[in-house]
């Protein structure tokens, strides 16, 4: 008897997924995660051969190569991001490997952080008003605010970021969405672990004046998920971008590797908690890319840096067909993330607030 084809198996999976949604009318929960300025090149091919042995950007080339250099691109990317490449391909999708024809791009023309996060969270670029990284309240309505306005989402949304501009990007004041970012402490009846994190954050200096270390962002977010069970939570890790700006490729790779482990911890928690287990979708991306050639442009981004508009998307969880790494000519855009989240949460897309077209997985 002839074995069913891959296409037939996927059709069966899709049919079963529809059955699951029909039996459980409650929409999935969503965890949105970003890694600031993390290149698609490292995600899909691992450590860059032109950078890993370059002593201008690496202070211990022997140790870094031992940790992350392997003979093939597939081995290198697995060494760098073991959770992404050992687990995600069998339970979700990875888009943006331009070597395989899969493309994802920004639609804003700024190619730096505030415009990138605005596009991710609102579904539209705003090149007329979002032109800097200054701390000003976002005039646009994010998907977080949109969901917080609904009956099912009211009070069930939260955001956590390492960069201290996020309260303004989310417009915490207007939206009512709680944002813990920068060097803020946990303030809403903190439990014992949050009190410890508050104290520890004061005692461990960050290398930067506006960005805290990602471990604090991660654990504040995880503790809030355990206490409040938000249906939509946004976590923004920031170290990769800041280490890259410093030209420290060693720290950039180590931070990416560590973030892979942090994301694994969030995922594993959701699979043990009854509120989230088998009911959660993870959407992971970045606010912008970085340069590649000339070589020194990897440290920067912006409209003058070729390739800084090239980004990527990873998605897995409830109802997501496990297609693995995307291949073939397909063009997706960052402005599709926000409407995709609303689509998953079963919230009508109001074009006056959140724009863009949902992605079809």
N, C-alpha and C positions, 0 to 999 in steps of 0.2 A: 504493500500500500504506500502510495506517495505521501511524504511528509508535508504538512501544511507550509506554505511559503511564509517568509517574514511579513509580507504585506497582509496575509490572511491573519496571522497572529496579532498584528497591530489592530486590524479591524475588530477582532474578537475582544482585544483589550479595551478599545474605545467603546464597544457595545456594553461591556461589563461596567466600565466607568460611568456610562450614562445610567445604568441600573443602580449603581451605588448612589449617585446624586438623587435619583428618583426616590429611593428609599429613605435617604437622609436629606430633608429639605433645608437643613441648616447649612449655609454657605461655609466654605473653608475659612480658616484663619490665615492671615498672611504675615510673613516675616520678610521685610524688605531690608536688604543689607547692601552697603556700598564699601568698596575699598578705594580710597582716594588715589587717583592717578596711577593705578596699577595697569601696566601695559598688557595688551593682548599677546604680545610676543612671549612674555614670560609665562603667561597662563597656558598657552598652547604648545610652546616649545621648550620651556624651562629656562635655565640660566643661559645668558647670552655669551657666546664664545668670544666676542670682541671685548666684553666687559669683565668677565670673571677672572681673567688673568692680567687685567690692566691695573698696574700699581697706582695709577692716578686716582682710581676709584675704589680700590680694594686694598686694605692694609695687611691682610693675611691671605694671599692667593692660595697657598697650600691648603689651609684649613677650609676655605670656601669651596675649592674644587672637590675636596674630600666629601664635603656635605652635599653638594648639589650638582657636581659635574658627572655625567654619565655618557655612554657612547652614543645613544640615540636620543632624539627629541622626546620620544614617548617616555623613555626612562628618566630623562631630566625633569620633565614636568611632573611625573609621579613622585620623584624625590622632593621636589619643591612644594607640591600641593597634593599630598597623599590622599586626603579625604575627597577632594574634587575628582581625582582620577581613579581612585579605587572603588568609590561608592556611587558618585553621581551618574556616571554613564549607564548604570543598571537601573536607576530609579528616576532619571530625568533627562535634561538636555543641556548642551553647551553650545552656544552660538558665538560667532565672531572670529573663527579661524580663517583668516583671509587666504591662507595657503590652500585651503580646501574650497574656496569660493564663497564661504559664509561671511557676510559683512554686516556690521552694525556701526552706525555713525551717529554723531550728534547732529542736530539740526540748527542749534545756535552757532553763531560764527565767532564767538569769543574764545572758546576752548580753554576755559579755566573754571574754577570751582563754583562760585555762586551761580553763574549762568547754567552750569551743568546740573547742579542740584535743583535749581528752579525747573529745568526742563524735565528731569526725572520725576519730580514731585507734582508738577502741574500739567504735564502733557503738552507743553508748548514752549518754544523759545520766546524770549522777550528781549531782543537785541536793542530795543529803543530805551528800555528802562533799567535792565539788569546788565550794567556795563563795568562793574567793579566788584571787588570782594569786601567793600565797605559794609559796616554794620548799619543797615537800614531795613525797616520792616518790608517784607515782600508784599507788593501790592496785589499779587496774584494769589488765587486760592489753591492750596495744595490738596492732593488726594487725602492727606491726613485730616485736614479741616473738613473736606467734603464728607468723609465718612463719619466724622465726629458730629456732624449736623443731623445724621439719620437717627431714627429711633433705636435701631439695633446697634449702632456704633457709638452712641453718646457715652462718653466717659470710658470707652474701651479702646482708646488710641494713645500711643506714647512714642516719643522719639528720644534717641540717645546719640550723641555725637562727640567725637574727640575735639572737634574744632569749635571755638566759642562763637562762631557766627550763626550756628544753627537755630538759636531762638529767634533770630531775625528772618532767616530763610523760611522757617515754618510759620513765622508771625505768631508767636506764642500768645502775645497780648490780645490779638483779635480772634484767633482760632480757638482758644481755650484748650489747645493740645499741650499737655505737659512736655517740656523739653529739658532734659538734663544734658548739658554740653559744656565744653571747655573745662573749667576747674570747679564746676558746681558740685555741691554735695547732695546726697539724698536727704530730702527735707520732709517728705510726707510720712510721718510716723515711722522713721527708719527702724528696721529690725536690728538685731545684734550684729549681723554680718555687714549691713549697710553702715552702721556706726563705725565699725572697724575700717571699712573702706574710706569713709569720710576722714578718719584720722590718718590713715596711711597715705592718702592723696596729699595731705598737707606736708607729710614728712619726706616724700620722695619727689625730688625736683624733676620737672619735665625739661628736656633740652630746648623747648620752644615756649615763647611767651603767650601764644594763643591756642596751642594744641596740647592736650594732655596725652599721656601714654594710653594706648588702646586697651590695656588690661582693665583700667578703671571704667572706661566706657562699657566694656563687655560685661563686667560683673555687676555694675549698676543696672544694666539692661536685664541680665539674667535674674537678678533678685526681684526686679519689678515684675517680670513675667511670672515668677513663682507666686508672688503676693497678689497681684491684681488681674492676672490672666487677660491682658489686652487682646483684642481680636485682630488688631492691626498694629504692629510694632515696627519702627524703623531704627536701624542701628548703622551708624556711619563710623567706620574705622579710618584713621587718618595718617598713621605712621608712614605708610609706603610713599606717599607724596612728599612728606617733609624730609625723609632720608634721601629721596631722589634729588630734591632741590639742593641738598648739601653735597651731592656728588658721592654719596656713600653707598656704593652698590652692594657691599657686604651687608650693611644694615637693612637695605631695601629688600634683599632676598630673604634675610632672616625674619623680617617683619611679615612678609607675605606668607612664609612658611608657618609662622606663629598664628597668623589670622586664619589660615586654613584649619588649624586646630581649634581655634575659638569657635568658628562656625560649626565644626563637628560637635563641639560641646553643646551649642544651642540646639542643634538638630537632635542629638541624643536625648537631651532633656525633653524636647517636645514629644519624643516617642515613648517616654515613660509617664508623662503627665496625662491624665484622662481627658483634660480639656483640649489638649492639642493632638494627642495620639491619632495618627491616620486621618487627621482633619486639618492639616496645615500645608500651605504652599510656601516655599522659599523662593524668593526672587533676588538675585545677586548681580550687581553690575558695578560700574565705575562712572565718575563724573566727567572724565576726560582721559585721553591717551597721553602719550609722550612722544618726543622725537626719536628717530633712529639714525638717520644720516643727515648731516655729518654726525659722527659718533657723540660729540659733546652735547648734542641736543636732547639726549635721553634724560638729562637733568631737568629739562624745562618743558613748557607747553604754552599754549596761547596761539592766536591766529597766525602768527608768523612762523610757527614750528610745524613743518610738514608732518602729517600723520597724527597730530594731536587730537583730531576729531574721530579717530578710530577707536571704538570701544568694544565691549563684549557683554554677553548675558548668559547667566546660568540659572536654571529653574528646575525645581523638583518638588515632589510632594503630591498631595491628593489630586487625582484627576489628570496629572501631567503624563502623557505617553512617554515611556522610557526609550527614547530614540537615540540617546547618547550624543556623540559629537556630530553636529550638523555638517553636511557636505552639500555641494552643488550651489549653483547661483541663487542666492537668496539675500535680499537687502532688507534689513530691519533698522529701526531708528529709536533713539532714546526716548523721544516724545510718545512712544507707544507704551511705555511702562505704566504710567499713571492710569490710563484708561483700561489697561489689562488688569490692574489691581481692582478697579471698580467692577469690572466684568466678573472677576472671581468672587468678589464680595456680594454680587448680585445687587449692585447699586446703579440706578439709571445714570447714564453719562450725560451731564448737562454741559453742552458746548460753551455756555457762557462762563463756566467755572473750570472744569477739567476738560481739556481738548485732546485731540489725537484719536487714532484708531487702535482698538485692542489687537494684541498679537494673537495669532491662531497657531496653537501648538499641535 
